[in-house]
Amino acid sequence: MGLVRRSSGSRCSQTAVFLSKILLDGTYQELSTIRRSVAHVAFSYGFSDLGRFAQAYCKRFGEPPSKTLSQVARN
């Protein structure tokens, strides 16, 4: 992730995890309410690697970002 870099210090890594969750929560909110591409949303939240973004998103929400987006398109 472009904005959040992992660090070996525990305080820094706790901060990185916290920021990552906030950013992922923001992308979930946007993907579940607004019709924008996954890439657009990921990049706008500072994620520079779409593969890593999708992996982190899936781990946090149990589904790929494209599935969240497709549920919006159906409604």
C-alpha positions, 0 to 999 in steps of 0.5 A, a space after each residue: 500500500 502506498 500510504 501505509 508502510 510496515 515498520 519493525 517497531 511495534 508502535 509504528 506497525 500498530 499505527 499502520 494496521 489502524 490506518 490500513 483498516 480506516 482506509 479499507 473501511 473507506 473503500 468499502 463504504 465507497 464501493 458499496 454506495 457509489 458506482 466507481 471502478 475498483 481501481 478508481 476507489 483504491 487509487 483515491 485511497 492511496 493504494 498503489 498496488 491493486 493486487 495487494 489492495 484486493 488481497 487486504 480487502 478480501 481478508 478484511 471483508 470476506 469478499 473481493 472488492 469487485 463483488 461489493 461493487 457488483 452488489 451495488 450495480 444490481 440494486 
